[in-house]
Amino acid sequence: MNTIAQDQDTPELQRLLKARQRVYSDATRYQILQIILTVALPVLGAVLAFTHQETRPYVALYGLIATAMDVMWIDRMQRRLLKVAAKISEEFDCGLLKMPWNSFVAGKREDAEVVDAAARRWNDDASSIAGWYTGIVPTARHAMARLVCQRMNLQYDASLRKKYGTYLICGAGISFVALIVGAVAKDLKLIDFAAVAATISPAIFWAIREQFRQSDSATTNQILKVEAEKFLDSVQTGGCDDAECEKRSRELQDAIFQRRVANPLVLPLVYWLMRSELEKQAQAGANALLS
């Protein structure tokens, strides 16, 4: 028996989810700023450089400045906030799935003041975070239900990042082709083409870099998911007692935490477009494993 379905909607655990969502929202603001500075404005600059030759040196300089700001400031702020969100997620999982906190991997818990401030700043629809782990029936053995939740994390995240990575590489390819076509149409000299390319290059490099990050993250999730499924088979056949199951789930959770810290953000629009389908898949997966 397990109480995951009812415990996840208790005020304390919901407070952690609110804080988590708020911190991710803060990180997303930096992501949007990053996209404006390194994608939207460089693309507009490239268009301007095609039509007004005298602007080419200035928009090329902007491209270099935008790249430096992204690497030295925006990306670093995102990384810091993602670590905070990962710690709050870890506290939620440890409390709900009844696992000890591993300070060797996660460090100390996030300060209560940070969690409380973030939770109070969250003002979205409460129904969006209710029933976070879907399809967990109370009749399932806790060790089994806990592992299904961990697998659900990995499957959901891997599917989301695979699709997002596809969108990114398509966008980079379209931008590159448009650059070549525009250069040919305008019959640009090499030096002028280089100036325009320097302007739009931050956008293309950002998309390629993000695609690599998303692909690497999805691949890691798949590897962990395979290990979780091997563990599921062991639990289903009675291959571990409660103590051994907890130990192995804790090891899997350590990997999930490290993945959360390292993972790049996904654009909110992509997440919301895919959320309904991914939740249906998560429900189907839980039903198949716990039926």
GIWOCOR-V135864 format. One record per residue. N is the residue number from 1. RES is the residue in one small letter. SS is DSSP state (~ for helix, > for strand, _ for the rest). PSI is psi in whole degrees, -180 to 180 (NA if undefined). Layout:
n = {N | N}
res = {RES | RES}
ss = {SS | SS}
psi = {PSI | PSI}
//
This chain:
n = {1 | 2 | 3 | 4 | 5 | 6 | 7 | 8 | 9 | 10 | 11 | 12 | 13 | 14 | 15 | 16 | 17 | 18 | 19 | 20 | 21 | 22 | 23 | 24 | 25 | 26 | 27 | 28 | 29 | 30 | 31 | 32 | 33 | 34 | 35 | 36 | 37 | 38 | 39 | 40 | 41 | 42 | 43 | 44 | 45 | 46 | 47 | 48 | 49 | 50 | 51 | 52 | 53 | 54 | 55 | 56 | 57 | 58 | 59 | 60 | 61 | 62 | 63 | 64 | 65 | 66 | 67 | 68 | 69 | 70 | 71 | 72 | 73 | 74 | 75 | 76 | 77 | 78 | 79 | 80 | 81 | 82 | 83 | 84 | 85 | 86 | 87 | 88 | 89 | 90 | 91 | 92 | 93 | 94 | 95 | 96 | 97 | 98 | 99 | 100 | 101 | 102 | 103 | 104 | 105 | 106 | 107 | 108 | 109 | 110 | 111 | 112 | 113 | 114 | 115 | 116 | 117 | 118 | 119 | 120 | 121 | 122 | 123 | 124 | 125 | 126 | 127 | 128 | 129 | 130 | 131 | 132 | 133 | 134 | 135 | 136 | 137 | 138 | 139 | 140 | 141 | 142 | 143 | 144 | 145 | 146 | 147 | 148 | 149 | 150 | 151 | 152 | 153 | 154 | 155 | 156 | 157 | 158 | 159 | 160 | 161 | 162 | 163 | 164 | 165 | 166 | 167 | 168 | 169 | 170 | 171 | 172 | 173 | 174 | 175 | 176 | 177 | 178 | 179 | 180 | 181 | 182 | 183 | 184 | 185 | 186 | 187 | 188 | 189 | 190 | 191 | 192 | 193 | 194 | 195 | 196 | 197 | 198 | 199 | 200 | 201 | 202 | 203 | 204 | 205 | 206 | 207 | 208 | 209 | 210 | 211 | 212 | 213 | 214 | 215 | 216 | 217 | 218 | 219 | 220 | 221 | 222 | 223 | 224 | 225 | 226 | 227 | 228 | 229 | 230 | 231 | 232 | 233 | 234 | 235 | 236 | 237 | 238 | 239 | 240 | 241 | 242 | 243 | 244 | 245 | 246 | 247 | 248 | 249 | 250 | 251 | 252 | 253 | 254 | 255 | 256 | 257 | 258 | 259 | 260 | 261 | 262 | 263 | 264 | 265 | 266 | 267 | 268 | 269 | 270 | 271 | 272 | 273 | 274 | 275 | 276 | 277 | 278 | 279 | 280 | 281 | 282 | 283 | 284 | 285 | 286 | 287 | 288 | 289 | 290 | 291}
res = {m | n | t | i | a | q | d | q | d | t | p | e | l | q | r | l | l | k | a | r | q | r | v | y | s | d | a | t | r | y | q | i | l | q | i | i | l | t | v | a | l | p | v | l | g | a | v | l | a | f | t | h | q | e | t | r | p | y | v | a | l | y | g | l | i | a | t | a | m | d | v | m | w | i | d | r | m | q | r | r | l | l | k | v | a | a | k | i | s | e | e | f | d | c | g | l | l | k | m | p | w | n | s | f | v | a | g | k | r | e | d | a | e | v | v | d | a | a | a | r | r | w | n | d | d | a | s | s | i | a | g | w | y | t | g | i | v | p | t | a | r | h | a | m | a | r | l | v | c | q | r | m | n | l | q | y | d | a | s | l | r | k | k | y | g | t | y | l | i | c | g | a | g | i | s | f | v | a | l | i | v | g | a | v | a | k | d | l | k | l | i | d | f | a | a | v | a | a | t | i | s | p | a | i | f | w | a | i | r | e | q | f | r | q | s | d | s | a | t | t | n | q | i | l | k | v | e | a | e | k | f | l | d | s | v | q | t | g | g | c | d | d | a | e | c | e | k | r | s | r | e | l | q | d | a | i | f | q | r | r | v | a | n | p | l | v | l | p | l | v | y | w | l | m | r | s | e | l | e | k | q | a | q | a | g | a | n | a | l | l | s}
ss = {_ | _ | _ | ~ | ~ | ~ | ~ | _ | _ | _ | ~ | ~ | ~ | ~ | ~ | ~ | ~ | ~ | ~ | ~ | ~ | ~ | ~ | ~ | ~ | ~ | ~ | ~ | ~ | ~ | ~ | ~ | ~ | ~ | ~ | ~ | ~ | ~ | ~ | ~ | ~ | ~ | ~ | ~ | ~ | ~ | ~ | ~ | ~ | ~ | ~ | _ | ~ | ~ | ~ | ~ | ~ | ~ | ~ | ~ | ~ | ~ | ~ | ~ | ~ | ~ | ~ | ~ | ~ | ~ | ~ | ~ | ~ | ~ | ~ | ~ | ~ | ~ | ~ | ~ | ~ | ~ | ~ | ~ | ~ | ~ | ~ | ~ | ~ | ~ | ~ | ~ | ~ | ~ | ~ | ~ | ~ | _ | _ | _ | _ | _ | ~ | ~ | ~ | ~ | _ | _ | _ | _ | _ | ~ | ~ | ~ | ~ | ~ | ~ | ~ | ~ | ~ | ~ | _ | _ | _ | _ | ~ | ~ | ~ | _ | _ | _ | _ | _ | _ | _ | _ | _ | _ | _ | _ | _ | ~ | ~ | ~ | ~ | ~ | ~ | ~ | ~ | ~ | ~ | ~ | ~ | ~ | ~ | ~ | ~ | ~ | ~ | ~ | ~ | ~ | ~ | ~ | ~ | ~ | ~ | ~ | ~ | ~ | ~ | ~ | ~ | ~ | ~ | ~ | ~ | ~ | ~ | ~ | ~ | ~ | ~ | ~ | ~ | ~ | _ | _ | _ | ~ | ~ | ~ | ~ | ~ | ~ | ~ | ~ | ~ | ~ | ~ | ~ | ~ | ~ | ~ | ~ | ~ | ~ | ~ | ~ | ~ | ~ | ~ | ~ | ~ | ~ | ~ | ~ | ~ | ~ | ~ | ~ | ~ | ~ | ~ | ~ | ~ | ~ | ~ | ~ | ~ | ~ | ~ | ~ | ~ | ~ | ~ | _ | _ | _ | _ | _ | ~ | ~ | ~ | ~ | ~ | ~ | ~ | ~ | ~ | ~ | ~ | ~ | ~ | ~ | ~ | ~ | ~ | ~ | ~ | ~ | ~ | _ | _ | _ | _ | _ | ~ | ~ | ~ | ~ | ~ | ~ | ~ | ~ | ~ | ~ | ~ | ~ | ~ | ~ | ~ | ~ | ~ | ~ | ~ | ~ | ~ | ~ | ~ | _}
psi = {150 | 161 | 24 | -45 | -40 | -34 | -33 | -17 | 12 | 153 | -42 | -45 | -34 | -34 | -40 | -40 | -39 | -44 | -43 | -49 | -37 | -42 | -41 | -36 | -40 | -42 | -36 | -31 | -41 | -35 | -43 | -42 | -41 | -44 | -39 | -47 | -36 | -8 | -62 | -52 | -41 | -37 | -44 | -38 | -37 | -40 | -43 | -40 | -32 | -40 | -23 | 99 | -36 | -15 | -8 | -44 | -35 | -42 | -29 | -41 | -40 | -41 | -41 | -41 | -43 | -41 | -43 | -43 | -39 | -49 | -41 | -21 | -62 | -49 | -38 | -40 | -40 | -46 | -43 | -46 | -36 | -35 | -39 | -47 | -38 | -39 | -40 | -40 | -40 | -41 | -39 | -49 | -42 | -42 | -43 | -44 | 2 | 60 | 147 | 151 | 131 | 95 | -21 | -35 | -47 | -8 | -161 | 157 | 155 | 143 | 141 | -34 | -39 | -45 | -45 | -44 | -42 | -42 | -39 | -25 | -11 | 126 | 29 | -175 | 123 | -27 | -20 | -18 | 2 | 146 | 50 | -47 | 108 | 149 | 13 | 104 | 143 | -17 | -12 | 146 | 140 | -43 | -38 | -46 | -40 | -44 | -35 | -39 | -42 | -43 | -39 | -43 | -48 | -45 | -45 | -48 | -42 | -43 | -43 | -45 | -31 | -48 | -43 | -41 | -37 | -43 | -41 | -47 | -32 | -41 | -41 | -42 | -42 | -42 | -41 | -43 | -42 | -37 | -47 | -46 | -43 | -40 | -41 | -43 | -36 | -5 | 51 | 145 | 164 | -43 | -36 | -39 | -40 | -38 | -44 | -42 | -39 | -30 | -45 | -11 | -37 | -37 | -46 | -43 | -37 | -46 | -42 | -45 | -44 | -37 | -42 | -44 | -46 | -41 | -44 | -42 | -43 | -40 | -43 | -42 | -40 | -41 | -46 | -37 | -40 | -43 | -39 | -38 | -34 | -41 | -40 | -44 | -41 | -42 | -42 | -32 | 11 | 28 | 0 | 144 | 180 | -40 | -44 | -39 | -42 | -41 | -46 | -34 | -36 | -40 | -41 | -39 | -34 | -42 | -38 | -41 | -47 | -35 | -42 | -39 | -41 | -19 | 139 | 161 | 156 | 138 | 133 | -38 | -42 | -42 | -48 | -33 | -33 | -12 | -46 | -46 | -42 | -36 | -36 | -41 | -40 | -41 | -44 | -41 | -44 | -41 | -42 | -38 | -28 | 0 | NA}
//
